[in-house]
Amino acid sequence: MKTWLTLFCWLPLSCCQALTLGDALRQAEAHNGELAAARAREQQAAAQAQGAGSLPTAQLGVAGLGGNGPGLTNSNYSNLFRDDYYVFWNQSSGPFGSLASKKRSAEFRHQAARQAVRSQRLQLEQSVKDEFYRLLAAQQRLEVNQRNLELAEEVLRIARTRHKVGQVPRLDLMSAEVERNRAQQELVTATSELRQSKARLGPLLGQSPQDLQAEGDLTPAPAPLIQSLQEHPRLAAAAAELQQARQETLLAAQQGNPSANLNLVHDLVVPNYVLQVTLAIPLDWGELGYEYAARQAAEAEAEAKLEHLRKQLESELEVARSAYQSALENQISYREKVLDPAEEMARVTEKGYRKGALPYTQLLVAQRLVSDLRRQFIDKQLEVQLALDALQAALGQQP
C-alpha cells in the first residue's frame, strides 16, 4: 500500500512555517490569552495566601486634644491649660482562631487556582492537537486530490491518443474529460478545507494562518494508561474548593469568638504612656448566625458539585475510551480489508487498460473507488487522533 505522507503548502515554501505538534503546543502556551489569564489568577491567589493569617492591620497615628469645659478630663491639658498632643498605636487580634482559618482558606483557594491553570492548559492542548491533526489531514487530502488530478490527466491523455487511432469510442474520451473535471473540482474543495483548517489553528498559536504547515503523520500514539481520576485537574480543583468552603464555614463560626485589643498612647507634651488591653465579646443580633447558615449551604453546594463532577468525569472517561477503541479497530480493519485490496485492484485495472485488455469504464470505477477510499482512510486516521485527544483530556493527561 502506498503511504501518502508528503506535505503540501499552497503558498511558496519560503512563506510557510513547518510546525511539529510539539512546536504548536509550545507556541499556544506562550501566546494563549485564556491561559495567561488563568496564570494571573493563580498568582493573585498565591499572593493572597501569603498575606492571609497575618494579624489585622494595626493603626499608628498622632492626635491632638483641646477644648473647654468640665468634660475635658485629660490631665495634661487641665494642668497646663494648653492643647495636648500624643501618639497612639492600636492592634486587634481578631476573633480567636480566625487567623488560622483564613490562612487555610487562602491556601485552598490557591490550590484551586493552580488546578484551574492545569485544567485550562489541558483544554488548550486538546484544542491545539485537534486542530493540528485536522490541518494535517487536510494537507494529506489535498495531496490525494492532487495525485488524483494527475492520474485523471494521464488517463485523459491516453484516451485522446487511443481515440485518434480508433481504439476507443468517443464516449470513453468524454468520460475521461468529465473525470478530469471532477478531479479539478475536488482539488478546489480540498484547498478550501486546508485554508479553513489553517484559519482555525492560527488564533490558537497567535500567528497568521497563511504561514502554517503541519509536519508529521496521522499514526496514532500508544493508548494512554488508565489512571486514577483523583489527579484530574478539574476534580482536584473541586476538592480544593470544598476544603476552602469548609474553612469559610469554620471562619463564620469563629466570628462569635472574643477578640483582644491592645492600645498604647504616648503623650508628647508631658512624656508618659498608657497601655490598655481589652477583651471584646461580640453580641450577635442575627448577622453572624445567618452568615454561618449561608456558609453551611455553600459548603453543601461544593460537596454536591464535587460528587457530581466525579461521576461526570467517570462517564466522560468511559465514553472517550470506548470511542477510541472503536475508532482504532475500524481504522486497522479498514486499511487491511478495504483500502489495501482496492489499491491493488486499481493497479491491476490500470495495467489492463494501458494494454487495451480492459474498457475505460472499468478503470474509471476502480479509480473513483480507490480515490474515495483513500480520503475516507485519512478521515478514519483523523477520527482515531481526535478520539485519543479526548481520551487524554478525560484522564487529565498532558503530552
C-alpha positions in Angstrom: 0.0 0.0 0.0 1.3 3.5 -0.8 1.6 5.9 2.1 0.7 9.5 1.3 2.9 11.5 3.7 4.3 14.2 1.5 3.1 17.5 2.9 1.7 20.3 0.7 1.7 24.0 1.2 -0.4 26.2 -1.0 2.0 29.1 -0.5 5.6 29.2 -1.6 7.8 27.1 0.8 9.7 30.2 1.9 6.4 31.7 3.3 5.4 28.6 5.3 6.3 27.6 8.8 6.6 23.9 9.2 5.3 23.0 12.7 5.5 19.8 14.6 2.9 19.1 17.2 5.4 20.0 20.0 6.1 23.4 18.3 2.4 24.1 18.1 1.8 23.3 21.8 4.7 25.5 22.9 3.5 28.4 20.8 0.0 28.1 22.0 1.1 28.0 25.7 3.2 31.1 25.1 0.5 33.2 23.3 -2.9 32.0 24.6 -4.8 34.7 26.4 -7.1 32.5 28.4 -4.1 30.5 29.8 -2.3 33.8 30.6 -5.4 35.0 32.5 -5.6 31.7 34.5 -2.0 32.1 35.4 -2.6 35.7 36.6 -5.5 34.5 38.8 -3.2 31.8 40.2 -0.6 34.5 41.0 -3.3 36.6 42.7 -4.4 33.7 44.8 -0.7 32.9 45.7 -0.2 36.5 46.9 -3.4 36.3 49.0 -2.3 33.1 50.5 1.0 34.6 51.5 -0.8 37.5 53.3 -3.6 35.5 54.9 -3.2 34.6 58.5 -1.4 37.8 59.4 -2.7 40.0 62.2 -5.2 42.6 61.3 -3.7 45.9 60.2 -2.6 48.0 63.1 -3.2 51.7 63.5 -0.4 54.2 64.3 -1.2 57.9 64.4 -0.8 61.3 66.0 -3.7 63.0 67.8 -4.4 66.4 69.4 -6.7 67.3 72.3 -8.2 70.7 73.1 -11.3 72.4 74.2 -13.0 73.9 77.3 -15.4 72.7 80.0 -15.6 70.2 82.8 -15.9 67.3 80.3 -12.2 67.7 79.4 -10.6 65.1 81.5 -7.1 65.0 80.0 -4.8 65.8 83.0 -2.0 67.3 80.9 -4.5 69.8 79.4 -6.1 70.6 82.7 -2.8 71.2 84.4 -1.0 73.1 81.7 -4.0 75.0 80.2 -2.8 74.2 76.7 -3.6 71.7 74.0 -2.2 68.2 74.4 -0.7 66.0 71.6 0.1 62.3 71.7 1.0 59.3 69.6 -1.2 56.2 69.7 -1.0 52.6 68.4 -3.9 50.1 68.2 -3.7 46.4 67.4 -6.5 43.9 67.3 -6.1 40.1 67.4 -9.3 39.4 65.5 -11.7 36.7 66.7 -9.8 33.9 68.3 -8.9 31.1 65.8 -9.9 33.1 62.8 -6.4 33.9 61.6 -5.5 30.2 61.1 -8.8 29.6 59.3 -8.2 32.5 57.0 -4.7 31.1 56.2 -6.0 27.6 55.4 -8.9 29.1 53.3 -6.5 31.1 51.2 -4.2 28.2 50.7 -7.1 26.0 49.4 -8.1 28.9 47.2 -4.6 28.9 45.8 -4.7 25.2 45.2 -7.9 25.5 43.3 -6.4 28.3 41.2 -3.3 26.2 40.4 -5.5 23.3 39.3 -7.5 25.8 37.2 -4.3 26.6 35.3 -3.7 22.9 34.7 -7.3 22.5 33.5 -7.0 25.5 31.2 -3.7 24.1 29.8 -5.3 20.7 29.3 -8.2 22.2 27.4 -5.9 24.4 25.3 -3.7 21.4 24.4 -6.7 19.3 23.3 -7.9 22.2 21.1 -4.4 22.6 19.6 -3.9 18.9 19.0 -7.4 18.6 17.4 -6.8 21.5 15.0 -3.2 20.4 14.3 -4.4 16.9 13.2 -7.3 18.4 11.2 -4.7 20.6 9.4 -2.5 17.6 8.8 -5.5 15.6 7.4 -6.5 18.5 5.2 -2.9 18.6 3.8 -3.0 14.9 3.1 -6.4 15.0 1.5 -5.2 17.8 -0.7 -2.2 15.7 -1.8 -4.5 12.8 -2.6 -6.7 15.1 -4.7 -3.6 16.4 -6.5 -2.5 12.9 -7.3 -6.0 12.1 -8.5 -5.9 15.0 -10.8 -2.5 14.0 -12.2 -3.8 10.5 -12.8 -7.0 11.8 -14.4 -4.9 14.0 -16.7 -2.8 10.9 -17.7 -5.9 8.8 -18.3 -7.3 11.6 -20.5 -4.1 11.8 -22.4 -4.2 8.1 -23.1 -7.9 8.2 -24.0 -7.2 11.0 -26.6 -4.3 9.1 -28.1 -6.3 5.9 -28.4 -9.3 7.7 -29.7 -7.3 9.2 -32.5 -6.3 5.8 -33.7 -9.8 4.4 -33.3 -9.1 2.1 -30.3 -11.7 3.7 -28.0 -15.1 5.3 -28.8 -15.9 9.0 -28.4 -17.9 8.1 -25.2 -14.7 7.0 -23.4 -12.9 10.2 -24.3 -15.9 12.2 -22.9 -15.9 10.2 -19.7 -12.2 10.8 -19.3 -12.7 14.6 -19.7 -15.6 14.5 -17.1 -13.4 12.6 -14.7 -10.6 15.1 -15.1 -13.0 18.0 -14.5 -14.4 16.2 -11.4 -10.8 15.8 -10.0 -10.2 19.6 -10.6 -13.4 20.4 -8.6 -12.3 18.1 -5.8 -9.0 19.8 -5.6 -10.6 23.2 -5.3 -12.7 21.8 -2.4 -9.7 20.3 -0.7 -7.8 23.6 -1.0 -10.7 25.4 0.7 -10.7 22.9 3.5 -7.0 23.4 4.0 -7.4 27.1 4.3 -10.2 26.7 6.8 -8.0 24.4 8.9 -5.3 26.9 9.0 -7.7 29.6 10.0 -8.9 27.6 13.0 -5.4 26.7 14.2 -3.8 30.2 13.6 -5.5 32.0 16.5 -4.7 29.3 19.0 -1.0 29.8 18.2 -1.1 33.6 18.0 0.1 33.8 14.4 -1.1 34.2 10.8 -3.0 31.2 9.4 -1.4 31.6 6.0 2.1 30.8 7.4 1.1 27.4 8.9 2.2 24.0 7.6 1.8 20.9 9.8 4.6 18.4 9.9 4.1 14.8 10.9 1.7 12.0 10.2 -1.6 10.6 11.5 -0.2 7.5 13.0 -1.8 7.3 16.5 0.4 7.3 19.6 0.1 4.3 22.1 -3.0 4.4 24.2 -2.6 6.3 27.5 -2.5 4.3 30.7 -5.8 4.5 32.6 -5.0 6.1 36.0 -7.0 7.4 38.9 -9.2 10.4 38.2 -8.2 11.9 41.6 -5.3 13.6 39.7 -7.6 15.2 37.2 -7.2 19.0 37.5 -10.9 19.6 37.4 -11.6 17.1 40.2 -8.6 18.4 42.2 -9.8 22.0 41.9 -13.3 21.0 43.0 -11.8 19.1 46.0 -9.8 22.2 47.0 -12.9 24.4 46.6 -14.7 22.1 49.0 -11.9 22.4 51.6 -12.0 26.1 51.2 -15.8 26.2 51.7 -15.3 24.2 55.0 -12.7 26.6 56.2 -15.1 29.5 55.4 -17.8 27.8 57.4 -15.4 27.5 60.4 -14.4 31.1 59.9 -18.0 32.2 60.0 -18.5 30.3 63.3 -15.3 31.9 64.8 -16.7 35.4 64.2 -18.5 34.9 67.5 -15.3 34.3 69.5 -13.8 37.0 71.7 -11.1 39.2 70.3 -8.3 41.0 72.1 -7.2 44.6 71.5 -4.0 46.4 72.6 -3.9 50.2 72.8 -0.8 52.2 73.6 -0.8 56.0 74.0 2.3 58.1 74.4 1.9 61.8 75.4 4.1 64.3 73.6 3.6 67.3 75.9 4.4 65.7 79.3 6.1 62.4 78.3 4.2 59.4 79.7 2.3 56.5 78.3 -0.8 54.5 78.9 -1.2 50.8 77.9 -4.6 49.4 77.6 -5.6 45.7 76.9 -9.2 44.8 76.3 -11.2 41.7 75.6 -14.2 42.2 73.4 -17.1 39.7 73.1 -19.4 40.2 70.1 -23.1 40.3 70.7 -24.9 38.8 67.7 -28.3 40.2 66.7 -28.6 37.7 63.9 -26.0 38.7 61.3 -23.4 36.2 62.4 -25.9 33.4 62.7 -27.3 33.9 59.2 -23.8 34.2 57.8 -22.9 30.9 59.3 -26.0 29.3 57.8 -25.1 30.7 54.4 -21.6 29.3 54.7 -23.0 25.9 55.6 -25.2 26.0 52.4 -22.1 27.0 50.3 -20.2 24.0 51.8 -23.1 21.6 50.9 -23.1 23.1 47.4 -19.3 22.5 47.0 -19.7 18.9 48.2 -22.5 18.2 45.8 -20.5 19.8 43.0 -17.5 17.5 43.7 -19.6 14.4 43.8 -21.4 15.3 40.5 -18.1 16.2 38.8 -16.6 12.8 39.9 -19.5 10.9 38.3 -19.4 13.1 35.2 -15.6 12.5 34.7 -16.1 8.8 35.1 -18.8 8.9 32.4 -16.6 11.0 30.1 -13.7 8.7 30.5 -15.8 5.6 29.7 -17.3 7.3 26.6 -13.8 8.5 25.4 -12.2 5.1 26.0 -15.0 3.3 24.0 -14.8 5.8 21.2 -11.0 5.5 20.9 -11.0 1.7 20.9 -13.8 1.6 18.3 -12.1 4.2 16.1 -8.7 2.4 16.3 -10.3 -1.0 15.4 -12.2 0.5 12.5 -9.0 2.1 11.1 -7.0 -1.1 11.2 -9.8 -3.1 9.7 -10.5 -0.5 7.0 -6.8 -0.4 5.9 -6.4 -4.2 5.8 -9.8 -5.3 4.4 -10.9 -2.3 2.3 -8.1 0.1 1.2 -5.3 -2.4 0.5 -7.4 -4.6 -1.7 -8.9 -1.6 -3.5 -5.5 -0.2 -4.3 -4.3 -3.5 -5.6 -7.4 -3.8 -7.8 -6.8 -0.2 -9.1 -3.2 -1.1 -10.1 -4.2 -4.2 -11.9 -7.1 -2.4 -13.7 -4.8 0.4 -14.8 -2.3 -2.1 -16.2 -5.1 -3.9 -18.1 -6.4 -0.6 -19.5 -3.0 0.5 -20.7 -2.6 -2.8 -22.5 -6.1 -2.5 -24.0 -7.4 -5.5 -22.2 -10.0 -3.6 -20.1 -12.5 -0.9 -21.0 -12.2 2.6 -19.7 -15.4 2.3 -17.7 -13.9 -0.4 -15.5 -10.8 1.7 -15.0 -12.9 4.7 -14.1 -14.9 2.7 -11.5 -11.6 1.4 -9.9 -10.1 4.9 -9.8 -13.1 6.5 -8.3 -13.3 3.8 -5.7 -9.7 4.0 -4.5 -9.8 7.8 -4.5 -12.8 7.9 -2.2 -11.3 5.1 0.0 -8.0 7.0 0.4 -9.9 10.1 1.6 -12.0 8.0 3.9 -8.9 6.4 5.3 -7.5 9.8 6.1 -10.8 10.6 7.9 -10.5 7.4 9.9 -7.0 8.2 10.9 -8.1 11.7 12.0 -11.0 10.1 13.9 -8.5 8.0 15.9 -6.4 11.0 16.7 -9.3 13.1 17.9 -10.6 10.2 20.0 -7.1 9.8 21.5 -7.1 13.5 22.3 -10.4 13.2 24.0 -9.3 10.2 26.0 -6.1 12.0 27.2 -8.3 15.0 28.2 -10.8 12.8 30.0 -7.8 11.3 32.0 -6.4 14.7 32.7 -3.2 13.8 31.0 -0.9 16.1 29.1 1.6 15.2 26.3 
